[in-house]
Amino acid sequence: MESEVEERAHDEFAVQRAGADDSADATAAPAKLLHFTPEERAARGRAARAAAPRTSHATIELEPARDPVGLLDADSPRRVQELVPIRYGRMLVSPFTFYRGAAAIMAHDLAGTSRSGLNVQLCGDAHLANFGVFASPERDLVFDLNDFDETLPGPFEWDVKRLAASFEIAGRNREFSAAERRAAVLAAVRGYREAMREFAAARNLDVWYSRLNALQLETELRKQHDKKAAKTLARGAAKAQTKDSMKAFAKLTHEVDGQRRIVSEPPLLVPVEELLPEGDARNVTEEIRQLVRVYRRSLQRDRRKLLEEFRFVHIARKVVGVGSVGTRCWIVLMLGRDDQDPLFLQCKEAGPSVLEPMLGKAKFGNHGQRVVQGQRLMQAASDIFLGWVHTKAGLDGQPRDFYIRQLWDWKASADLEAILPTGLSIYARVCGWTLARAHARSGDRIAIASYLGRNDTFDRALAEFADAYADQNERDYQLLADAAASGRIPVQQGL
């Protein structure tokens, strides 16, 4: 039975969250904020175990009529049709690439699992390949989550489960032993749990300012006497610092009749004038130019002023990612003080989160804003040009939402095709810490830490879940392969 403290914490927190959700309407009166003691927040976490015991997260029950191919293909009509076969081709490379593109399937599957009731801002697609290093506004190289297309508030454990399963599946892809895979999964979940307990004891500002940069990570590896991993990280960090607008300028542009233009590498990178007839190309160029003008309003005033120092030059359609293939994505070349001062922006379409059918619609009317606000809340540092815009009529006359950021800014990720079992476990622990820090910024970190506890009950439950879900992922991958063989879905491989 819950104590009086636990009952009060649970009931009043529900009232507080209801008010907070309603306050998403900027015209509404500010909701009353209720503040609880650490003891009351910890009691709420312990009370959540009654509704969702930690051991309950080990299992998953799937609907008998579940159709993973149908879930994947449901949003194909809103994608660029000529690119849909590339999406499926990339997913069919391996069960691991399939998993990367199958966030919609897992969101559907998680809906039937035990829920803690402890909500955070979810990444929505927190698999291990969606972490990496990039430049902070202060020009530090930071490690963080870097994909927020599916972000939405929801149960904290959904992100942790997607992360845990990704390590099991990646380990199978590398043919690691069952013990090696389990070690990586446990490292990820333990890293999350222990970090959340640290954040629960920390001051609010210390949580908000916490971040992990490449130098800190290298130092920690040397403390653990893993000099090889430290050297690999140092080399990767040095390489990442060369991946910026200047490198994009050298690699992705050439001179045409005295003007800089984006190169043609169809179908993955196609300049607008090759994509459309001349008249349509002019119209689209003007549309994207206007899109960039309007998007400036979503930036801070100082960053808006910086962007206005650049002039619009050229655009091209670019294919990105695995699950994102087929969504509309443009890269924009802009130039500053002269023709050797480039800025590349990426304008990426934002549709509904795959979590919305299970967790409810986003509170933002613009999905680009949903992505940006979720990213700003979860990341320790975000791109200075991160913003959003809505277009009333796109190429097909349909209104669409976009978010915009720099194309490259010191970005790099782990080499998952070369990583060794020990390195995978180290990387798993770092990802677990990073996800906990992201969740601690938006959720009740004290309640979550109390729910997780000091022992490894939750860790072991998620290791069981990850193993079972990896089995299911392989079956779903085979169903997609069968659908490709039968002609149910179109496939173009090798891209």
C-alpha positions as CSV (number, residue, x, y, z in Angstrom):
1,M,0.0,0.0,0.0
2,E,1.3,3.5,-0.8
3,S,2.2,5.8,2.1
4,E,0.5,9.2,2.4
5,V,3.6,10.8,1.0
6,E,3.6,8.5,-2.0
7,E,-0.1,9.2,-2.6
8,R,0.2,13.0,-2.4
9,A,3.3,12.9,-4.7
10,H,1.6,10.8,-7.3
11,D,-1.7,12.7,-7.3
12,E,-0.3,16.2,-7.3
13,F,2.3,15.3,-9.9
14,A,-0.6,14.2,-12.2
15,V,-2.3,17.6,-11.7
16,Q,1.0,19.4,-12.3
17,R,1.7,17.5,-15.6
18,A,-1.8,18.1,-16.8
19,G,-1.4,21.8,-16.3
20,A,2.1,21.7,-18.0
21,D,0.7,20.0,-21.0
22,D,-2.1,22.5,-21.4
23,S,0.4,25.4,-21.2
24,A,1.7,24.4,-24.7
25,D,-0.9,27.0,-25.9
26,A,1.0,30.2,-25.8
27,T,-2.2,32.2,-25.4
28,A,-3.4,30.3,-22.4
29,A,-2.8,31.5,-18.8
30,P,0.4,30.1,-17.3
31,A,-0.2,26.8,-15.5
32,K,0.4,26.7,-11.7
33,L,3.7,24.9,-11.1
34,L,3.9,22.6,-8.1
35,H,7.2,21.7,-6.5
36,F,7.8,18.6,-4.5
37,T,10.5,17.7,-2.0
38,P,13.2,15.1,-3.1
39,E,11.5,12.7,-0.6
40,E,8.1,13.1,-2.3
41,R,9.7,12.7,-5.8
42,A,11.5,9.5,-4.7
43,A,8.3,8.2,-3.2
44,R,6.6,8.6,-6.6
45,G,9.3,6.6,-8.2
46,R,8.9,3.8,-5.7
47,A,5.2,3.8,-6.1
48,A,5.5,3.4,-9.9
49,R,7.0,0.0,-9.3
50,A,3.6,-1.3,-8.2
51,A,2.0,-0.5,-11.6
52,A,5.1,-1.6,-13.6
53,P,7.5,-3.8,-11.7
54,R,11.1,-3.5,-13.0
55,T,11.0,-7.2,-14.0
56,S,8.0,-6.6,-16.2
57,H,10.2,-4.8,-18.7
58,A,11.8,-8.1,-19.7
59,T,8.8,-9.3,-21.7
60,I,7.0,-8.1,-24.8
61,E,3.7,-9.4,-26.2
62,L,2.9,-8.8,-29.8
63,E,-0.5,-8.6,-31.5
64,P,-1.4,-11.7,-33.4
65,A,-2.3,-9.7,-36.6
66,R,0.8,-7.6,-36.4
67,D,2.1,-6.7,-39.9
68,P,5.6,-5.1,-39.7
69,V,5.8,-4.5,-43.5
70,G,2.5,-2.7,-43.4
71,L,3.6,-0.6,-40.5
72,L,6.7,0.4,-42.5
73,D,4.9,1.0,-45.7
74,A,2.1,3.1,-44.2
75,D,3.9,6.4,-44.7
76,S,5.4,5.6,-48.1
77,P,2.6,7.6,-49.9
78,R,3.8,10.8,-48.4
79,R,7.5,10.2,-49.4
80,V,9.1,11.0,-52.7
81,Q,8.1,7.9,-54.6
82,E,11.2,7.5,-56.7
83,L,13.3,7.3,-53.5
84,V,11.2,4.8,-51.6
85,P,13.0,1.8,-53.2
86,I,16.3,3.2,-51.9
87,R,14.9,3.3,-48.4
88,Y,14.0,-0.4,-48.6
89,G,17.3,-1.2,-50.2
90,R,19.2,0.3,-47.3
91,M,17.1,-1.4,-44.8
92,L,17.7,-4.8,-46.4
93,V,21.4,-4.6,-46.1
94,S,21.3,-6.4,-42.7
95,P,19.0,-6.9,-39.7
96,F,20.9,-4.0,-38.1
97,T,20.2,-1.5,-40.9
98,F,16.6,-2.8,-40.9
99,Y,16.4,-1.9,-37.2
100,R,17.7,1.5,-37.8
101,G,14.8,2.2,-40.2
102,A,12.1,0.4,-38.2
103,A,11.4,3.0,-35.5
104,A,7.7,2.8,-36.4
105,I,7.5,-0.9,-35.8
106,M,9.2,-0.7,-32.4
107,A,7.0,2.2,-31.4
108,H,3.9,0.0,-32.2
109,D,5.4,-2.9,-30.3
110,L,6.3,-0.9,-27.2
111,A,2.7,0.4,-26.9
112,G,1.7,-3.0,-25.4
113,T,4.5,-3.2,-22.9
114,S,4.5,-2.3,-19.2
115,R,4.7,1.5,-18.6
116,S,6.3,3.2,-15.6
117,G,4.3,6.4,-16.0
118,L,7.5,8.4,-15.6
119,N,7.6,10.5,-18.7
120,V,10.4,12.4,-20.3
121,Q,11.1,14.1,-23.6
122,L,11.8,10.9,-25.7
123,C,14.3,10.9,-28.6
124,G,12.0,8.3,-30.1
125,D,14.8,6.6,-32.1
126,A,17.6,6.2,-29.5
127,H,19.6,3.5,-31.2
128,L,23.4,3.4,-30.9
129,A,24.0,4.9,-34.4
130,N,22.1,8.0,-33.5
131,F,24.8,9.2,-31.1
132,G,28.0,11.0,-32.1
133,V,30.2,14.0,-31.8
134,F,29.7,17.4,-33.2
135,A,30.7,21.0,-32.6
136,S,29.1,23.0,-29.8
137,P,28.5,26.8,-30.3
138,E,31.6,27.3,-28.1
139,R,33.6,25.1,-30.6
140,D,34.1,22.2,-28.2
141,L,33.6,18.7,-29.7
142,V,30.7,17.2,-27.7
143,F,29.2,13.7,-27.6
144,D,25.4,13.6,-27.7
145,L,22.3,12.3,-29.3
146,N,22.0,13.6,-32.9
147,D,18.6,12.5,-34.3
148,F,15.3,13.8,-33.1
149,D,12.9,13.3,-36.0
150,E,10.6,11.2,-33.7
151,T,10.9,13.1,-30.5
152,L,7.8,13.3,-28.3
153,P,7.1,13.1,-24.5
154,G,6.6,9.5,-23.3
155,P,7.8,6.8,-20.9
156,F,11.5,7.0,-20.3
157,E,12.0,3.3,-20.7
158,W,11.0,3.3,-24.3
159,D,14.2,5.1,-25.3
160,V,16.2,2.8,-23.0
161,K,14.7,-0.3,-24.6
162,R,15.4,0.9,-28.1
163,L,19.0,1.7,-27.1
164,A,19.5,-1.7,-25.3
165,A,18.1,-3.7,-28.3
166,S,20.3,-1.8,-30.7
167,F,23.5,-3.1,-28.9
168,E,22.2,-6.7,-29.0
169,I,21.4,-6.3,-32.7
170,A,24.7,-4.6,-33.6
171,G,26.6,-7.2,-31.7
172,R,24.9,-9.9,-33.7
173,N,25.7,-8.0,-36.9
174,R,29.4,-8.2,-35.9
175,E,29.1,-11.9,-34.9
176,F,30.0,-11.2,-31.3
177,S,29.3,-14.0,-28.8
178,A,26.2,-14.0,-26.6
179,A,28.3,-13.1,-23.6
180,E,29.9,-10.2,-25.4
181,R,26.6,-8.9,-26.6
182,R,25.0,-9.2,-23.2
183,A,28.0,-7.3,-21.6
184,A,27.4,-4.4,-24.0
185,V,23.6,-4.3,-23.3
186,L,24.2,-4.4,-19.6
187,A,26.8,-1.7,-19.9
188,A,24.3,0.6,-21.7
189,V,21.5,0.1,-19.1
190,R,23.8,0.2,-16.1
191,G,25.4,3.4,-17.5
192,Y,21.9,4.9,-17.8
193,R,20.8,3.8,-14.3
194,E,23.9,4.9,-12.5
195,A,24.0,8.2,-14.3
196,M,20.4,8.9,-13.5
197,R,21.2,8.3,-9.8
198,E,24.1,10.8,-10.1
199,F,21.8,13.4,-11.7
200,A,19.1,12.8,-9.0
201,A,21.6,13.9,-6.4
202,A,22.9,16.9,-8.4
203,R,21.7,20.5,-8.4
204,N,19.4,21.6,-11.2
205,L,21.9,23.9,-12.8
206,D,24.6,21.2,-12.7
207,V,22.3,18.8,-14.5
208,W,21.5,21.4,-17.1
209,Y,25.2,22.3,-17.8
210,S,26.5,18.8,-17.8
211,R,27.9,17.5,-21.0
212,L,30.5,15.0,-22.3
213,N,33.2,16.3,-24.6
214,A,35.7,14.3,-26.6
215,L,38.6,15.3,-24.4
216,Q,36.8,14.2,-21.2
217,L,36.0,10.9,-22.9
218,E,39.6,10.4,-24.0
219,T,40.8,11.2,-20.5
220,E,38.4,8.6,-19.0
221,L,39.6,5.9,-21.4
222,R,43.2,6.6,-20.4
223,K,42.2,6.3,-16.7
224,Q,40.8,2.9,-17.5
225,H,44.1,2.0,-19.2
226,D,42.5,1.6,-22.6
227,K,45.1,3.5,-24.6
228,K,44.1,1.9,-27.9
229,A,40.5,3.2,-27.6
230,A,41.8,6.6,-26.4
231,K,44.0,6.9,-29.5
232,T,41.2,5.8,-31.8
233,L,38.9,8.5,-30.2
234,A,41.6,11.1,-30.6
235,R,42.1,10.3,-34.3
236,G,38.3,10.4,-34.8
237,A,38.0,13.7,-33.0
238,A,40.7,15.2,-35.2
239,K,39.0,13.9,-38.3
240,A,35.6,15.2,-37.2
241,Q,37.0,18.8,-36.9
242,T,37.8,18.7,-40.6
243,K,34.2,17.9,-41.5
244,D,32.7,21.4,-41.7
245,S,31.3,23.8,-44.3
246,M,34.7,24.2,-45.9
247,K,35.0,20.4,-46.5
248,A,31.4,20.3,-47.8
249,F,32.3,23.2,-50.1
250,A,35.3,21.3,-51.5
251,K,33.5,18.0,-51.8
252,L,30.0,19.0,-52.8
253,T,30.5,21.9,-55.1
254,H,32.3,22.8,-58.4
255,E,32.5,25.8,-60.6
256,V,30.1,26.2,-63.5
257,D,30.4,29.2,-65.8
258,G,32.2,31.1,-63.1
259,Q,29.6,30.3,-60.4
260,R,29.8,27.8,-57.5
261,R,27.2,25.0,-57.9
262,I,26.4,21.8,-56.0
263,V,27.7,18.7,-57.8
264,S,25.5,16.1,-59.3
265,E,25.6,12.5,-57.9
266,P,22.2,11.1,-58.8
267,P,20.0,9.8,-57.3
268,L,21.6,10.7,-53.9
269,L,22.4,14.3,-54.7
270,V,20.6,16.1,-57.5
271,P,20.8,19.8,-58.2
272,V,17.4,21.4,-58.7
273,E,18.0,22.2,-62.4
274,E,18.5,18.5,-63.1
275,L,15.6,17.4,-61.0
276,L,12.9,19.6,-62.7
277,P,12.1,21.4,-65.9
278,E,13.6,24.9,-66.1
279,G,10.5,26.8,-65.1
280,D,9.7,24.5,-62.2
281,A,13.3,24.6,-61.1
282,R,13.1,28.4,-60.9
283,N,9.9,28.2,-58.9
284,V,11.3,25.7,-56.4
285,T,14.5,27.7,-56.0
286,E,12.5,30.8,-55.2
287,E,10.3,28.7,-52.8
288,I,13.4,27.4,-50.9
289,R,14.8,30.9,-50.9
290,Q,11.6,32.2,-49.3
291,L,11.6,29.2,-46.9
292,V,15.1,30.2,-45.6
293,R,13.9,33.9,-45.2
294,V,10.9,32.8,-43.1
295,Y,12.9,30.3,-41.1
296,R,15.1,33.1,-39.8
297,R,12.3,34.1,-37.5
298,S,12.7,30.9,-35.4
299,L,16.3,31.8,-34.6
300,Q,17.7,33.9,-31.8
301,R,18.2,37.5,-32.9
302,D,22.0,37.4,-32.9
303,R,22.0,34.2,-35.0
304,R,19.5,35.6,-37.3
305,K,21.9,38.6,-37.9
306,L,24.7,36.2,-38.6
307,L,22.6,34.2,-41.2
308,E,21.7,37.5,-42.9
309,E,25.4,38.0,-43.7
310,F,25.2,35.1,-46.2
311,R,23.6,35.1,-49.6
312,F,21.5,32.3,-51.2
313,V,23.4,30.6,-54.1
314,H,22.2,27.1,-55.0
315,I,20.1,24.1,-53.9
316,A,20.0,20.4,-54.4
317,R,17.9,17.4,-53.2
318,K,19.9,15.1,-50.9
319,V,19.1,11.6,-49.7
320,V,20.0,11.1,-46.0
321,G,19.9,8.3,-43.4
322,V,18.0,5.0,-43.6
323,G,14.5,5.6,-42.2
324,S,14.5,9.1,-43.5
325,V,15.0,8.2,-47.1
326,G,12.2,9.5,-49.2
327,T,11.4,12.5,-47.0
328,R,12.1,15.8,-48.7
329,C,15.6,17.0,-47.9
330,W,17.3,20.0,-49.6
331,I,20.8,21.3,-49.0
332,V,21.3,25.0,-49.5
333,L,24.7,26.6,-50.5
334,M,25.1,30.1,-49.2
335,L,28.2,32.3,-49.4
336,G,29.4,35.1,-47.0
337,R,32.1,37.7,-47.4
338,D,33.4,36.2,-50.6
339,D,33.3,33.0,-52.6
340,Q,35.5,31.2,-50.1
341,D,33.2,31.7,-47.1
342,P,30.5,29.0,-47.5
343,L,27.6,27.9,-45.3
344,F,25.7,24.7,-46.0
345,L,22.2,24.4,-44.6
346,Q,20.1,21.2,-44.6
347,C,16.3,21.7,-44.9
348,K,14.7,18.4,-43.9
349,E,11.0,17.6,-43.9
350,A,9.5,16.8,-40.6
351,G,6.3,14.7,-40.5
352,P,4.4,13.2,-37.5
353,S,6.4,11.3,-35.0
354,V,6.1,7.5,-35.2
355,L,5.2,7.7,-31.5
356,E,2.1,9.8,-32.0
357,P,-0.4,6.9,-32.7
358,M,0.6,5.5,-29.3
359,L,1.3,8.6,-27.2
360,G,-1.0,11.2,-28.8
361,K,-0.4,14.1,-31.1
362,A,2.4,16.6,-30.5
363,K,1.5,19.9,-28.7
364,F,3.1,21.9,-31.5
365,G,1.2,22.5,-34.7
366,N,4.5,22.5,-36.7
367,H,6.4,19.2,-36.7
368,G,9.6,21.1,-37.5
369,Q,9.1,23.0,-34.3
370,R,8.4,19.7,-32.5
371,V,11.8,18.4,-33.6
372,V,13.7,21.5,-32.8
373,Q,12.2,22.1,-29.4
374,G,12.7,18.4,-28.5
375,Q,16.3,18.6,-29.6
376,R,17.0,21.8,-27.7
377,L,15.6,20.2,-24.6
378,M,17.6,17.0,-24.8
379,Q,20.9,18.1,-26.2
380,A,23.6,19.7,-24.1
381,A,24.4,22.0,-27.1
382,S,22.6,22.5,-30.3
383,D,23.6,23.9,-33.7
384,I,23.4,27.7,-33.8
385,F,21.3,27.6,-37.0
386,L,18.8,25.0,-35.8
387,G,15.3,26.3,-36.6
388,W,12.0,25.5,-38.3
389,V,9.5,26.6,-40.9
390,H,6.2,25.7,-42.5
391,T,5.5,25.9,-46.2
392,K,1.9,26.4,-47.3
393,A,2.4,24.7,-50.7
394,G,5.3,22.5,-51.7
395,L,6.1,21.1,-55.1
396,D,3.0,18.9,-55.0
397,G,0.8,21.7,-53.6
398,Q,0.8,20.1,-50.1
399,P,1.7,22.1,-46.9
400,R,4.8,20.7,-45.2
401,D,7.0,21.3,-42.1
402,F,10.8,21.5,-42.2
403,Y,13.6,21.9,-39.7
404,I,16.9,23.5,-40.7
405,R,20.4,23.1,-39.4
406,Q,24.0,23.1,-40.7
407,L,24.8,20.2,-43.0
408,W,28.2,19.4,-41.4
409,D,29.7,20.9,-38.3
410,W,32.5,18.6,-37.0
411,K,30.2,15.6,-37.2
412,A,31.4,12.0,-36.7
413,S,30.1,8.7,-35.3
414,A,31.5,5.5,-34.0
415,D,32.8,3.0,-36.6
416,L,30.4,0.2,-35.8
417,E,31.9,-2.1,-38.5
418,A,35.3,-2.0,-36.9
419,I,34.5,-1.7,-33.2
420,L,35.6,-4.6,-30.9
421,P,33.6,-6.2,-28.1
422,T,35.4,-4.2,-25.4
423,G,35.0,-1.0,-27.3
424,L,31.3,-1.7,-27.8
425,S,30.8,-2.0,-24.1
426,I,32.7,1.2,-23.4
427,Y,30.6,2.9,-26.1
428,A,27.4,1.4,-24.6
429,R,28.1,2.9,-21.2
430,V,28.8,6.3,-22.7
431,C,25.5,6.2,-24.7
432,G,23.7,5.2,-21.5
433,W,25.1,8.1,-19.6
434,T,24.2,10.5,-22.4
435,L,20.6,9.3,-22.7
436,A,20.2,9.6,-18.9
437,R,21.5,13.2,-19.1
438,A,19.0,14.0,-21.9
439,H,16.1,12.5,-19.9
440,A,17.2,14.2,-16.7
441,R,16.7,17.6,-18.3
442,S,13.0,17.0,-19.0
443,G,11.7,14.4,-16.6
444,D,11.7,13.8,-12.9
445,R,15.2,12.5,-12.5
446,I,14.7,11.8,-8.8
447,A,11.6,9.7,-9.4
448,I,13.2,7.8,-12.3
449,A,16.4,7.1,-10.2
450,S,14.2,5.8,-7.3
451,Y,12.3,3.6,-9.7
452,L,15.5,2.1,-11.1
453,G,17.0,1.5,-7.7
454,R,20.6,0.6,-6.7
455,N,20.7,-3.0,-7.9
456,D,20.7,-4.4,-11.4
457,T,17.1,-5.7,-11.6
458,F,16.2,-3.2,-14.3
459,D,19.4,-3.9,-16.2
460,R,18.9,-7.7,-16.3
461,A,15.2,-7.2,-17.4
462,L,16.2,-5.1,-20.3
463,A,19.0,-7.5,-21.3
464,E,16.3,-10.2,-21.6
465,F,14.1,-7.8,-23.5
466,A,16.9,-6.9,-25.9
467,D,17.6,-10.5,-26.7
468,A,14.0,-11.3,-27.3
469,Y,13.5,-8.2,-29.5
470,A,16.6,-8.9,-31.5
471,D,15.0,-12.3,-32.4
472,Q,11.8,-10.6,-33.4
473,N,13.8,-8.0,-35.4
474,E,15.4,-10.8,-37.4
475,R,12.0,-12.3,-38.2
476,D,10.7,-8.9,-39.2
477,Y,13.7,-8.4,-41.4
478,Q,13.0,-11.7,-43.2
479,L,9.4,-10.6,-43.7
480,L,10.6,-7.5,-45.4
481,A,13.0,-9.5,-47.6
482,D,10.0,-11.8,-48.5
483,A,7.9,-8.7,-49.4
484,A,10.7,-7.5,-51.7
485,A,11.0,-10.9,-53.3
486,S,7.3,-11.1,-53.9
487,G,7.1,-7.6,-55.3
488,R,5.0,-6.2,-52.5
489,I,7.6,-3.4,-51.9
490,P,10.0,-1.9,-54.5
491,V,13.7,-2.2,-53.7
492,Q,16.8,-0.6,-55.1
493,Q,20.0,-1.8,-53.5
494,G,23.6,-0.6,-53.5
495,L,22.7,3.0,-52.7
